[in-house]
Each structure stands twice: as structure tokens, then as C-alpha cells.
Amino acid sequence: MSNSYLSETLQISDINITDLATQFPFLTLHPKDATIGSGSFQKFKEHPTQTFVTNTCLGKGGMGNIHLGRQTLPERDVAIKTLRKDNSDTRQILLQEANVMGKLEHPNIVPIHEVIINDNDEIQVIMKRIQGDTLGNYLDKEEFNETQIRKGLHILIQVCHALEFAHSHSILHRDIKCENIMLGAFNEVYLMDWGLAFDITLASSVNPGIMGTPSYMAPEMLQGDPKVLDVRTDVFLLGSTLHYILTRRKRHDAPDMCQTIALIEASKPFDYPEWIPEHIGDITNKACAKDPEDRYSDVLNLRKDLENALQIWDSIKICARANQKVEDLQKQTRQPEILDEDLSAIHNMFIEILSTFRTAAELSPNYEEPQKGIINTNRLMIDFYLSQKKPKEALSLYKQIPNDPQLEQKILKQLEYVIDIEKAQKVASERDPSRSKSGRKMLMYSLSIGTVGLVTFGILYQAIYRSEITPRRLLVSTSVLLSFILLGTFIGRKTLLSNEVGKELTKSLVLGSFAAVTNSFAGFIYDASSGFIMTLDMFLLGFTFGTTNMILKSGNRIMITSFTLGFVALFFQNNPGTIHALLLVSMTIAGLVSLLDWYQEEQF
């Protein structure tokens, strides 16, 4: 046998335990099970389901009583409604109520099990027994607070579901009130007492007359004409019920019938206390508008507004917490002195407030207050940033709020001013010698060591070997000097190249020494005289230090000295030794004076 039987309904006509055990080995059966089942079936055939009425009264209505009943199969407690005054009119009403409730199979409408006539010729409507209490009793027993009101709104939303279903079947209730709403022991909600309900499409056949509960009644119900009633009449009754949930008072609360009727006819809007959210009061007054045209067109729209009202209520509470934090933020931003740690705390508080408002906005997208809170908080921080001369931060927040030309102009004006200051500060920073001081120190050391070293080596070499000064020798000397300058640049590069002062000094010395190498290389290639090469080197040396006069105080003096010695060398072109001596003097002065400049800068 396949496993298909696991998902199929078993249909067994003749119960035989042996056959069952053979065909269905997965079942665990005992002979006594079969005996009990067989006997119960036989007993049921002889005595079908019976319903017994007890003396326990579950409730009393305008025309009937409800007693606890007991059924035999299935074994369960039921509620049995009977007439208090048995006549043709009351019988018609009770049968109509049973018929309406029987047709309306909905979770929030009590199901009808059976309608019977007992041996005493009495109509009995057998329905599900609801163990609980009416909404009116619940509200009167509980403490009058926000929690209870919110629960009342949730209950009323369930009643709306029942009425939406009834209206979809053209059934009006006509007697919605707290006393006709039952709360089960497990949070079930039922709309009870459909004795006045009728089919709108059959309104012309319904007996005329003023029917309903006066303290909840809609104005058009006073006409006593069923043909003028529609779903908006039930909307009014729902609004009256909501009014009681909010105030613990009837909508038409008067000491006598005449005054009550006057209140029904007027049906003026009610001014609710401040602690009741305004939007919920507006919903109640709209539902209870005197003119049906001014009410909700149907229960569906009322229910949606009630559901949204609960979300808005939650959003209001969240906004209240956020607004309290906004007050704290205002105190923080108005401190006479703002420290760095204060800035961090203010920023974190600002982010937390925005997050809280956004939570409220997500909870109720149609509620405007969270968005207003976000805008006002952004404005608060914009003003704070402007007071702290931080227009960039203010401008980034300005993009999050509606356009405000005056505020935008204020931000841009300060931003322009700050940008000018930043530019000036940047220029000052670029010309600040202290930023590149350590790098320039390394470069000057390298230049001085290279210069003095080459001069010393040149003098000693010449004194020992008396050799001719050739372009090759000059090329080697200038290359060595360039290497020292490049080495100093590399070692002190982090600070040396951090601003314009260091960069300009580096550029001048590197380009000057590279020009000297190029001069020597060209002289070597074209076989120029060493005197001419050295003379040109002196002019290059003067030009190089001339370009550093804004950085080195003695730059111009070195330039003048080098140019002077260069001009003197022009008269000794036939005497390379003299020109070499002049070049060594020029290099020595340049190296020592540069070192002296650095020493003076270190001192001050």
C-alpha cells in the first residue's frame, strides 16, 4: 500500500477492528475502542442530540432572557435565548434576529447553532456560549486611563469588522452600544443583540417606529422610518460607542427623555479634554455628525481612521520623548562656552533626536508632527553651527529642510567669509617657515657639508697634485654637490615639502645645482675651457641664492657676492687657478652664510 493514505480522508462504513488492523497497520486499535464507538453510534441513533436548559441565567435583554444550556452531542455548554413575553410580535423579532445572525457567519458575530420549538411551543435560539463580560461592564470596572482607552479602540475595531461584513450583506444593526459588545475570556470580541437588525433592501417591509437606545441614537432614527436609515446610521452608533470609551459618558447624556431627544436632534460636536488626542476626538465627532453626509461614508473608512489613530497615538508619545530631548539640546547649544567634548555630545544628541522623530514618522506616515520635529531640529542645529562659525555643516543640514531664502543667504554669507579666512590661513600656513623648519635644517646641513667638503677637498687636491682643473673634474664636483642636496631633500622630505617655503627652497637649490651639473656636462662635451665653466658656475650660484631671498635672509648678499666674484673672474679667463680660487670662495661664503642664517632662525 502506498503512503497516499497519510494525506487522504479515511472513509470506513463497517467498523471491524480485525479488518482495520490488517488494512491499516499504522493504526493502534483496541477492541474496547470499537465497542465504545459502536455503542455510541447506536445510542446516538436512538437518542439524537439533545439540548437541556438550566436555571442559570446568563443575561436579560429588552424582550428575552438567555440561560445556560447543555448539549449532549457534541458535549458542550450553549446559550439559549428565549422570550420573556411570548407573542406574535416578539416571536417575529426573535426569529428575525436568529435568521440574521445565522446568515452572518463572522468571527465577531456569535454563531447560531440551532433554532427549535420546545414541547411548550416556545422558540429557543441555541447559540455559542460566550464566557466574558460586556464592554460597558469592563470599562466601568477598570481604571479610566490611557491603557484602557487604547484597549477600547482595539475592541471597537473588531466590532467594525463585524459591521463591515454585515453591511456587505445589506444588514443594519441599529443598536450598537457598549452593552451589546461582549468580550470573551480569551480576548474574543462579539457584537451581540441583532434583534433590531434588518435588511436594507427590504426596508419598505420593516415595521416603522423609533427603535434603538436613545443615549446612542442617530438623529435620523427619530423619524421612525427604516427607509431613511443606511450604513451611516451604524457609523453614528459606533461614534457614540467610541464617545463612551473616551469619556465614560453617553453621547446623549440627559436626565429625562425630552432632554435626551433634544440632544439627539442637535447632535453637536463635543469638546474633548486636552489629554485625549485631538485626532481621536475629531474621528468621534465626524462619526457622530448630525448630517449623514458629513459622516464617514462607511464603516471601512471609520475603521481605517481608528487604526491610523492608534498609530498616531504611538507616534505622539514618541514625538513627546523627542521634543523633551530637543529642549535638552537647546540648553546644550546655548552654553556660553562650547568645548570639543560638548560638540561631540551635541552632535550625538542631535543624531538621536532625528532617529526618534524618524521612528515616529515611519510608524504613522500621515502624521505631520514627526516631520515638523525633524525640520525644527535641523533649524536648531543650523543656528548652532552658524553661531560656532561652521557654515559648511549648516549648509549640509539646510538641504534637509524646506527652502528659506533668508536663512540660505545667511549661511552663504558666512560661508564666503569663512572661505576667505580659510584661504588666508592656508596662504599663511604655506608661507609659515616653522612648518618646514626641520626639513630645511636637514637641507641646509647637507648643502653646507657638501659645499665645505668640496671646497676643502678641492684645496687639498690642488695643493697635493697640482693637477689641471678640467671639465671632467668640475662635472664630478657639481654632481657630488647635487647628490648632497638630493640626499638632504630625501631625508627631510616630510616637513620640507609640507608647504611653499620648503618647496621653493628645495626647488631653487635642486634646479641651481642641476644647472651647474648641466653646465659642466656641456663644457665637457663641447670641450669648453674650465675657466669659462667655473665663471658661469659663479653666476648660477648667485642666481640660485637670489631666488631664495624670500626664504634665506642672506640670499641677496650671497647673490651679490657670487655675481661680483663672477665678474672678476671674467678678467682672469686665461688663469683657471685664480678663477678656481674665486669659485671656492664663492661656494664657501654661500655655505657658511646659509648655515649662519639657519643658526639665527634657530635662535629666534
ABEGO torsion letter per residue (X at the ends): XBAAAAABBBBBABBBAAAAAAABAABBBBAAAAAAAAAAAAAAAABBBBBBBBABBAEBBAABBBBBBBBAOBBBBBBBBBBABBBAAAAAAAAAAAAAAAABBBAABBBBABBBBBAAGBBBBBBBBBBEBBAAAAAAABBBBAAAAAAAAAAAAAAAAAAAAAAAAGBBAGABBAAABBBBAAGBBBBBGAAABBBAAAAAABBBEBBEBAAABBAAAAAGBAAABBAAAAAAAAAAAAAAAAAGBBABBBABAAAAAAAAAAGBBBBBBAABBAAAAAAAAAAABABAAABBABAAAAAAAAAAAAAAAAAAAAAAAAAAAAAAAAAAAABABBBAAAAAAAAAAAAAAAAAAAAAAAABAABAAAAAAAAAAAAAAAAAAAAAGBAAAAAAAAAABBBBAAAAAAAAAAAAAAAAAAAAAAAAAAABAAAAAAAAAAAAAAAAAAAAAAAAAAAAAAAAAGBBBBAAAAAAAAAAAAAAAAAAAAAAAAAAAABAAAAAAAAAAAAAAAAAAAAAAAAAAAGBBAAAAAAAAAAAAAAAAAAAAAABAAAAAAAAAAAAAAAAAAAAAABAAAAAAAAAAAAAAAAAAAAAAAAAAAAX
